[in-house]
Amino acid sequence: MLRKIQLFTAVLLWLVSFTLYRTLLSHVLYYFDQHHLFIYTRQYIATVWRREGWEGLATDFVSQFFHNEVLGAAVLATILVLIYLSFCSILRSARIWCQKRKDKADARLRVGKVVSWLEILQVPLLLTLFVFFSFTRLEDSVSTLVGYLGTFGFWAVLLRILRRKEQSSEQPRYATYISASVTLLAFLFSGYLFQKNYNIPERIMLKTQQYAEEGDWDNVLEYTSAYLRSGHNNILIAYYHSLALAEKGALTKNLNRALQGESDPAVNYILQMGPQALFFPWRSNSRESEYGSLIYERLGLINEAQHWETEAMQVFGLTAPHLTRLAKYAIATGRPEAAEHFIEPLRHTLFFRGEAAALEGMNAKGEVPGLKNAFAVASDTTKAHFTNVTSLSAQLKYALACDSTNTLAQDYQQTCQILSSLQQK
Amino acid sequence: MRNILFLFILTLLAACSSTPHEATVQKDALPPLSQDFSGVTFPVNIAAPSFSFCAPAEEVELEVGISGMDPAIFVSADTADIVPPLDEWHELLNAAQGKQIYLRIRALEDGQWTGYKDVVAEVSRDSIDSYLVYRLVYPGYELWGEMGIYQRDLSSYEETVVIRNTDISDKTCVNCHNFAAGDVQKMMMHVRGPIGGTMLIRGEDIRKINPAAHPVGGDLPNGATYPSSEKSGRFIAFSSNNVQQFFHSDGKKLIEVSDMASDLFVFDTQTGDAITSPDISGDEWMETFPTWSEDGLYFCRAKAYKEAMPLDSIRYDLCFVSFDQTTLQFGKPEVVYSPSAEGHSCSFPRVSPDGRWLLFTQSDYGNFSIWHPEADLYLMNLADRSIRRCDELNSDNTESYHSWSKDGRWVVFSSRRIDGNWTRPYLAHFDAATGTFGKPFLLPQETTDYYLQLMQSFNVPEFTTAPITIRKSLLEAIQKEE
């Protein structure tokens, strides 16, 4: 009967974790998908093995499935269930081994009783729930999950082989009741803990980033407005909020409205922060490097977008978003051989082959749909122009001098002027 | 059951031991290979190159032999990865010293074995130095993740770690490895970061030093930057630079690395003094990239940077200053070559070990030529100071850093000719009698797609005559508190 409870627990665990990873924790999958890439080449495997060992390889391997949200959630739920079942199997094997002794004075028999209580009290479930909670924090890597699975899985299989066909004796009936109650309590308490510790700001930030990358500006506005209006302040959220407003052609308009007394906490924060709420001035900050390229990409300042993206790749390694963006920037700036080099790793992945093929097509045509190079039409090639990495306004001035029809740049330039004059006051 | 197994093994053996096919079609063209080996001069001790056949074909056969003789190597491969076996390759090269070898390709195209013209290459009697030391780093900007200095056995494919920043801390940068005449017992390198310093290696003695700590003859506010070790190992010339990075707003150039100030000095490893003079450390000029000759230093010099000066107006001339190793006195600097007069700029001067030639890089402006697609290699004959562009080495893309082998018969240089973004090391033979280089070839790798897969650049390739074997003690010395 205890085994039936364990099986029922496994099914419930799978369903609950799958549902959570599909809904409230989908940002966790997105985060890992953005930061890991498994490349099916000898060179990549050798490099990661040398640098990070099996844990690095396992992390990249598992994370690759997160690109597909359903598959990713299923893989994670399955890993959790396997951890649980492995631990159950280890305890069962240990109990059988201990109970082979008939001498009641034997210490092994006493150990067997302790092990039996560990099973009854669903310690494997408690441990699995602990692992689950660990993984809801982004700083805990997938390798933790894989590490648990590897360790428990190894011992479970080994002990199962050693005990062969020996069966365990039936547990008393009260054990079933206790186990079922503990299971129920564990799930209920976990639900309470989950609700209490759920990191809403983290989810908002990641979902905002995801929508911004997808160009879904309505959703970006919805998330960032809700965040800023809830009394929280965050420079990254302000950055995405201003970008979404500019994309909707409403950045200057909303700022002016706020200045005329129409209070909007979301815009007020931008007014308070000044021009630095619009972009990240370059200050060699590795964390910021991940986000900085998007505004330049949208403005058509491709060289600067490339600068930020290259910095991000140096810090975070070869990941699909960095490779894809760098390939696009190389195409947009007329460097097809470099683009080819960025596309190459994507060809050797499970889920980005299609992306690689699409990029190849763009490279052949020499243009990326939706990506414009602000300097493609007219730039002064007689002398070198260098980016003022601390002033967006200076960059926009040169971009508008080359292409006065760049409406996004116009909106940002007007906003910069408003914010700068406010700061001077 | 045994019979079936025996038959299976026989079938497998038969499949493995393929024999050369006769070409039914012969094309009057060189085979379309991923690398052009035609006319290349190989050192006798170099590892076999790998390459691919770049046209549709089901199978490819390669025969390699000494010209006029039967093939000594036969390889049947798929089109993607053609690599002569290393042992047979070395045997062949030993026998072919001073002679020509051919690479004969046949490809199974549309069901027919098609032959191509032989690719003919030279095999030099001159050995190349046994190791190449380089830094592998993303072609980057300001931040960095993993980077390391590696060494490669040139007669095999073995690459080993000299030091990686992750061995210390990923906030650390390791760079500017330099050797006295390729001697790994007389090495130095910089470590930047919280526990940084200049690592001075003299055999077993490894010390962390600050070469600019005791200036004599002038101020050196910018520490020690680009090094050049004098061949005895006693002196190391440094430039002392305030380096800044700038980013191009538009165009195909991405980065400009420019000095805001720079000076020269010679570090005396015996006394710890940083010897300079007002002529090479004043405010009027920026001096950088020193390199030793028998009687002094060649270096690059530009007018000092002033506020708001356009970076593309900074141009460097090639200069010389004598240095008396007995009195430790500098002479007066003189301009040897003035590319700035014609709107150009030079960098990375390197004097050949026999003191007769000076190889340098020339670009449109600045001194960090790796980001300049127009950068090319030039050679100066030091006897008459005549200069020529080394067209046999150059490409349409960047050629930049370079280094001579110990005997001066080979050079290694950095080039971005493949894709314009990643630096790869090319090797070329040098004929000191005529002052000409052989056709260069890419550092051979075990797999054809090695460079395609590698996202890092080869930085500062330097020859050494032996492997570096002090990794553990070097790490201990780096981590040791001063």
HADDOCK unambig.tbl for C-alpha pairs under 7 A between the chains (distance, minus, plus):
assign (segid A and resid 284 and name CA) (segid B and resid 142 and name CA) 6.80 0.50 0.50
assign (segid A and resid 284 and name CA) (segid B and resid 143 and name CA) 6.52 0.50 0.50
assign (segid A and resid 286 and name CA) (segid B and resid 143 and name CA) 6.88 0.50 0.50
assign (segid A and resid 303 and name CA) (segid B and resid 248 and name CA) 6.82 0.50 0.50
assign (segid A and resid 303 and name CA) (segid B and resid 249 and name CA) 5.80 0.50 0.50
assign (segid A and resid 303 and name CA) (segid B and resid 250 and name CA) 6.03 0.50 0.50
assign (segid A and resid 303 and name CA) (segid B and resid 254 and name CA) 6.60 0.50 0.50
assign (segid A and resid 304 and name CA) (segid B and resid 249 and name CA) 6.52 0.50 0.50
assign (segid A and resid 310 and name CA) (segid B and resid 140 and name CA) 6.74 0.50 0.50
assign (segid A and resid 311 and name CA) (segid B and resid 140 and name CA) 6.95 0.50 0.50
assign (segid A and resid 311 and name CA) (segid B and resid 141 and name CA) 6.36 0.50 0.50
assign (segid A and resid 311 and name CA) (segid B and resid 142 and name CA) 6.93 0.50 0.50
assign (segid A and resid 311 and name CA) (segid B and resid 143 and name CA) 5.72 0.50 0.50
assign (segid A and resid 314 and name CA) (segid B and resid 138 and name CA) 6.52 0.50 0.50
assign (segid A and resid 314 and name CA) (segid B and resid 143 and name CA) 6.53 0.50 0.50
assign (segid A and resid 314 and name CA) (segid B and resid 144 and name CA) 5.10 0.50 0.50
assign (segid A and resid 314 and name CA) (segid B and resid 145 and name CA) 5.24 0.50 0.50
assign (segid A and resid 315 and name CA) (segid B and resid 143 and name CA) 6.81 0.50 0.50
assign (segid A and resid 315 and name CA) (segid B and resid 144 and name CA) 5.78 0.50 0.50
assign (segid A and resid 315 and name CA) (segid B and resid 145 and name CA) 4.80 0.50 0.50
assign (segid A and resid 333 and name CA) (segid B and resid 252 and name CA) 6.64 0.50 0.50
assign (segid A and resid 337 and name CA) (segid B and resid 419 and name CA) 4.56 0.50 0.50
assign (segid A and resid 338 and name CA) (segid B and resid 419 and name CA) 5.10 0.50 0.50
assign (segid A and resid 338 and name CA) (segid B and resid 420 and name CA) 6.48 0.50 0.50
assign (segid A and resid 338 and name CA) (segid B and resid 421 and name CA) 5.93 0.50 0.50
assign (segid A and resid 341 and name CA) (segid B and resid 452 and name CA) 6.38 0.50 0.50
assign (segid A and resid 345 and name CA) (segid B and resid 453 and name CA) 6.77 0.50 0.50
assign (segid A and resid 375 and name CA) (segid B and resid 250 and name CA) 6.34 0.50 0.50
assign (segid A and resid 384 and name CA) (segid B and resid 248 and name CA) 6.90 0.50 0.50
assign (segid A and resid 384 and name CA) (segid B and resid 312 and name CA) 6.33 0.50 0.50
assign (segid A and resid 385 and name CA) (segid B and resid 248 and name CA) 5.65 0.50 0.50
assign (segid A and resid 385 and name CA) (segid B and resid 249 and name CA) 5.56 0.50 0.50
assign (segid A and resid 385 and name CA) (segid B and resid 250 and name CA) 6.84 0.50 0.50
assign (segid A and resid 386 and name CA) (segid B and resid 246 and name CA) 6.33 0.50 0.50
assign (segid A and resid 386 and name CA) (segid B and resid 247 and name CA) 5.34 0.50 0.50
assign (segid A and resid 386 and name CA) (segid B and resid 248 and name CA) 4.38 0.50 0.50
assign (segid A and resid 386 and name CA) (segid B and resid 249 and name CA) 5.09 0.50 0.50
assign (segid A and resid 387 and name CA) (segid B and resid 247 and name CA) 5.53 0.50 0.50
assign (segid A and resid 387 and name CA) (segid B and resid 248 and name CA) 5.91 0.50 0.50
assign (segid A and resid 387 and name CA) (segid B and resid 249 and name CA) 5.01 0.50 0.50
